[in-house]
Amino acid sequence: MNERYSRQQLFAPIGEEGQKKIREKHVVLIGAGALGTGNAEALVRAGIGKLTIIDRDYVEWSNLQRQQLYSEVDAKERLPKAIAAKRRLERINSEVKIDAIVGEADAEQLESLAVEQRPDLLIDATDNFDARMIINDVAYKYGIPWIYGACVGSYGLSYAFIPGRTPCLYCLLETVPQGGLTCDTAGIISPAVQMVVSYQVAEALKVLVEDWAALRGKLVSFDLWTNEYAAIRIDAVKRDDCPTCGHRPSYPFLSYEHQTKTAVLCGRDSVQIRPSSRRQYDVNELASFFRRQGLRAEANPYLVSVSLGAKRLVVFADGRALVHGTKDVNEAKTIYYRYLG
């Protein structure tokens, strides 16, 4: 018995055979915020064979309250979350292969991973339903299980979507929700994060050891502050005409028009802008460009941060940009095109 995983292997539903299966599996984690860092650490400590982390953002001070892999140094350096997570996780378990992707988990990125690497599981740790609908389409198109998780305030919910066995997220929602509470409007407490992570990781381990009968099969929701809990079966929402999991799937959220170009980020006065065509910047040259205009610009190998009075423009090497200090998409676009148009 491998001493490192001995206590996990003593758990009968996993055992030595289950541990071997975990070691052979590849998980793609979409998002490296609160849910993402919790899932990542648990899976790496459990001995997953390979973990791919995709995240578009960088570490900020407000993340440190609940995003457990990051340190003050990461926030000071504005290190991309995927990179900071990879560095920390490699110190936790050097046996796990970890790939870090600093970028958007868009349809092109996720389909490429699905086709080229055939991951065994996708885990949702995002903060918006546009991304989740893309995950949902990719999962059902390529037959990959995925585990949904969300939390805000003291509330959380989770469900394991299994292609061929369960209805999909589109069946459950029919359309992408608009509005509602976010961590920006309602805040969030770390116990809610950890509870959702626990549900997600438990279902993930069942999938990884292929114990399909043990899957919960219910959408679970809870509120830790009001002491409420519910678990409901959603089998009845399965639709034969669903465009994702029905008889004639079209996977609508993989089409170009459904790929968001701008997004107001959860928990911050910030707007992300993604250019219509992919770009690749030399961050040092870009920093010099801003400095020649009399602007204060700081760069690391992954991004450039530019002070614009009360606002700040952050440009990543892949062309994406974050405009901090506003939730107004039009204002953010004006700032973006003034310097990068």
C-alpha positions in Angstrom: 0.0 0.0 0.0 1.3 3.4 -0.9 1.8 5.1 2.4 1.0 8.5 1.0 -2.6 7.4 0.1 -2.9 4.7 2.7 -5.8 6.3 4.6 -7.7 6.9 1.3 -7.0 3.3 0.2 -8.3 2.0 3.5 -11.7 3.5 2.6 -13.3 0.4 1.1 -15.2 2.1 -1.9 -11.8 3.3 -3.2 -9.2 0.7 -2.1 -6.0 -0.1 -4.0 -7.8 -0.6 -7.3 -9.6 2.7 -6.9 -6.4 4.5 -6.1 -4.8 3.1 -9.3 -7.8 4.4 -11.3 -7.4 7.8 -9.7 -3.8 7.8 -10.6 -4.6 7.1 -14.3 -7.2 9.9 -14.7 -7.1 13.4 -16.1 -9.3 16.2 -14.7 -9.9 19.6 -16.3 -10.7 22.3 -13.8 -12.4 25.4 -15.2 -11.7 28.3 -12.9 -9.1 28.7 -10.2 -11.0 30.9 -7.7 -12.6 29.8 -4.5 -14.2 26.6 -5.8 -11.3 26.0 -8.1 -8.5 26.2 -5.5 -10.5 23.9 -3.1 -11.1 21.3 -5.8 -7.6 21.5 -7.1 -5.9 20.9 -3.7 -8.2 18.1 -2.8 -7.7 16.3 -6.1 -3.9 16.7 -6.0 -3.7 15.4 -2.4 -5.9 12.5 -3.5 -3.3 11.5 -6.1 -5.0 12.4 -9.4 -2.7 11.6 -12.4 -3.1 14.8 -14.3 -4.8 18.1 -13.6 -5.3 20.9 -16.1 -6.3 24.3 -14.7 -7.8 27.0 -16.9 -8.3 30.5 -15.5 -8.4 33.9 -17.1 -7.6 36.0 -14.0 -4.8 36.9 -11.6 -4.5 37.0 -7.8 -5.8 40.0 -6.0 -6.0 40.9 -2.3 -9.8 40.2 -2.1 -9.1 36.6 -3.2 -7.1 35.7 -0.1 -10.1 35.5 2.2 -11.4 32.3 0.5 -9.1 31.2 -2.3 -6.9 28.8 -0.3 -3.9 28.2 -2.6 -2.8 31.9 -2.8 -0.5 34.0 -0.7 0.2 37.7 -0.2 3.2 37.4 -2.5 0.9 36.2 -5.3 -1.3 39.2 -4.9 1.6 41.6 -4.8 3.0 40.2 -8.1 -0.5 40.0 -9.7 0.4 36.4 -10.6 -2.1 34.6 -12.9 -4.2 32.3 -10.8 -3.5 29.2 -13.0 0.3 29.8 -12.6 0.1 30.5 -8.8 -2.1 27.4 -8.3 0.3 25.2 -10.3 3.3 26.4 -8.3 1.6 25.7 -5.0 0.1 22.4 -6.0 3.5 21.1 -7.3 4.9 21.7 -3.8 2.0 19.7 -2.3 2.3 16.7 -4.6 5.2 16.5 -7.1 3.8 13.2 -8.5 0.9 14.9 -10.2 1.3 16.4 -13.7 -0.2 19.8 -13.6 -0.9 21.9 -16.7 -1.7 25.6 -16.3 -3.6 27.6 -19.0 -3.8 31.3 -18.5 -6.8 32.2 -20.7 -10.4 32.0 -21.4 -12.2 28.6 -21.1 -14.1 29.3 -24.4 -15.5 26.7 -26.8 -12.3 26.6 -28.8 -10.1 25.9 -25.8 -12.4 23.3 -24.2 -13.1 21.5 -27.5 -9.4 21.3 -28.2 -8.8 19.7 -24.8 -11.7 17.3 -25.3 -10.5 16.1 -28.7 -6.7 16.0 -28.1 -6.5 14.9 -24.5 -9.8 13.1 -23.8 -10.1 14.1 -20.1 -12.0 11.9 -17.8 -13.9 14.7 -15.9 -14.6 18.4 -16.1 -15.2 20.4 -13.0 -17.0 23.7 -13.0 -15.4 26.3 -10.8 -16.6 29.3 -12.8 -18.7 32.3 -11.8 -21.0 32.7 -14.8 -23.6 30.7 -16.7 -22.2 31.6 -20.1 -19.1 29.5 -19.3 -21.2 26.7 -17.8 -23.3 26.4 -20.9 -20.1 25.9 -23.0 -18.9 23.3 -20.5 -22.3 21.6 -20.7 -22.2 21.4 -24.5 -18.6 20.2 -24.6 -19.3 17.6 -22.0 -22.3 16.1 -23.7 -20.8 16.4 -27.2 -17.8 14.3 -26.2 -19.3 12.2 -23.5 -17.4 13.6 -20.6 -18.9 13.8 -17.1 -18.9 17.2 -15.5 -19.6 18.5 -12.0 -21.5 21.8 -11.5 -20.9 23.9 -8.4 -21.9 27.5 -7.4 -22.0 29.5 -4.2 -22.9 33.0 -3.1 -23.4 34.5 0.3 -24.0 31.4 2.5 -25.8 29.5 -0.2 -24.5 26.8 -2.5 -25.5 24.0 -4.8 -24.0 21.2 -6.8 -24.8 18.4 -9.3 -23.0 15.8 -11.3 -24.0 15.8 -14.9 -23.3 12.4 -16.6 -23.9 12.2 -20.4 -26.2 9.4 -21.3 -27.4 9.1 -17.7 -28.7 12.5 -16.5 -30.4 15.5 -18.0 -28.0 18.3 -18.9 -27.8 21.9 -17.6 -29.8 23.2 -20.6 -32.7 20.9 -19.6 -32.5 22.3 -16.1 -32.3 26.0 -17.1 -33.6 26.2 -20.7 -32.0 29.6 -21.0 -29.0 31.3 -19.4 -30.1 33.1 -16.2 -29.9 36.9 -16.2 -29.3 38.9 -13.1 -29.7 37.4 -9.7 -27.3 37.5 -6.7 -23.6 37.4 -7.2 -20.6 37.6 -4.8 -20.4 41.2 -5.9 -23.9 42.0 -4.5 -24.3 39.5 -1.7 -20.7 38.7 -0.7 -19.6 35.2 0.2 -18.3 33.3 3.3 -15.7 30.6 3.0 -17.7 27.8 4.7 -20.2 28.0 1.8 -17.2 27.6 -0.6 -15.9 24.6 1.3 -19.3 22.9 1.5 -19.7 23.1 -2.3 -16.1 21.9 -2.8 -16.9 18.9 -0.5 -19.9 17.9 -2.6 -18.0 18.4 -5.9 -14.9 16.4 -4.8 -16.9 13.6 -3.3 -18.8 13.2 -6.7 -15.5 13.5 -8.5 -13.9 10.7 -6.6 -16.9 8.5 -7.4 -16.5 9.2 -11.1 -12.8 8.7 -11.1 -13.0 5.3 -9.4 -16.0 4.5 -11.7 -18.4 3.8 -8.9 -21.4 5.1 -10.9 -24.0 3.6 -8.6 -22.7 5.7 -5.7 -23.4 9.0 -7.4 -25.9 11.1 -5.5 -28.2 11.7 -8.5 -29.8 14.7 -6.9 -29.3 18.5 -7.2 -28.2 19.5 -3.7 -28.7 23.0 -2.3 -28.1 24.5 1.1 -27.9 27.7 3.1 -25.5 27.5 6.0 -26.7 30.7 7.6 -30.4 29.9 7.6 -29.7 26.1 8.2 -31.6 25.0 5.1 -30.9 22.0 3.0 -32.6 20.3 0.0 -31.7 17.5 -2.4 -34.1 16.9 -5.3 -34.1 14.6 -8.3 -34.2 16.3 -11.6 -34.6 13.3 -14.0 -38.1 14.6 -15.0 -36.7 17.8 -16.6 -34.9 15.7 -19.3 -36.1 16.9 -22.7 -36.1 14.8 -25.9 -35.8 18.1 -27.9 -33.0 19.5 -25.8 -30.3 21.0 -28.2 -27.5 19.6 -26.0 -28.6 16.2 -24.9 -31.8 15.5 -26.9 -32.3 13.2 -29.9 -30.8 15.7 -32.4 -28.2 17.8 -30.5 -26.9 21.0 -32.1 -24.7 22.2 -29.1 -25.7 25.8 -29.5 -23.3 27.3 -27.0 -20.3 26.1 -29.1 -21.3 28.5 -31.9 -19.4 31.7 -32.3 -22.3 34.0 -31.5 -22.7 32.5 -28.0 -19.1 33.2 -27.0 -19.1 36.3 -24.8 -16.8 39.1 -25.8 -17.3 41.2 -22.7 -18.2 40.2 -19.2 -18.6 42.0 -15.9 -16.6 39.9 -13.4 -18.1 38.6 -10.2 -17.1 40.3 -7.0 -15.3 43.3 -8.6 -15.9 46.5 -10.4 -14.2 45.1 -13.5 -15.0 44.2 -17.1 -13.2 41.7 -19.2 -12.8 42.3 -22.9 -11.8 39.6 -25.3 -10.7 40.7 -28.8 -12.7 39.4 -31.8 -9.5 37.7 -33.1 -6.7 36.1 -31.0 -3.7 38.2 -30.4 -0.3 37.6 -28.8 1.6 40.4 -27.1 5.2 40.6 -25.9 4.4 42.0 -22.5 7.7 43.8 -22.1 7.2 45.6 -25.5 3.6 46.4 -24.5 4.8 47.9 -21.1 7.3 50.1 -23.0 4.5 51.2 -25.3 2.4 52.4 -22.3 5.4 54.1 -20.6 6.2 56.1 -23.8 2.8 57.6 -23.3 3.7 58.7 -19.9 1.7 56.0 -18.1 2.8 53.9 -15.2 3.0 50.3 -16.4 4.1 47.2 -14.4 4.7 43.8 -16.1 5.4 40.2 -15.2 5.8 37.4 -17.8 2.0 37.0 -18.2 0.5 40.5 -18.1 0.9 44.3 -18.0 -0.9 46.5 -15.5 -1.4 50.1 -16.4 -2.6 52.8 -13.9 -5.2 55.2 -15.5 -6.2 57.4 -12.6 -9.1 55.8 -10.7 -9.1 53.0 -13.2 -6.6 50.3 -14.2 -6.1 48.4 -17.4 -4.6 44.9 -17.3 -3.6 43.3 -20.6 -2.7 39.6 -20.8 -0.3 38.1 -23.2 -3.1 36.4 -25.1 -4.8 39.8 -25.9 -7.5 39.7 -23.2 -7.9 42.8 -21.0 -9.5 43.7 -17.7 -10.7 47.2 -17.1 -10.9 47.8 -13.3 -12.9 50.5 -11.7 -16.1 50.2 -13.7 -19.0 47.9 -14.4 -20.0 49.9 -17.5 -19.2 47.7 -20.5 -19.3 50.7 -22.9 -16.9 52.7 -20.7 -14.6 49.7 -20.5 -14.6 49.3 -24.3 -13.7 53.0 -24.8 -10.7 52.6 -22.5 -9.7 49.4 -24.2 -9.9 50.7 -27.8 -8.2 54.0 -26.9 -5.0 52.1 -26.2 -5.4 48.7 -28.0 -7.8 49.4 -30.8 
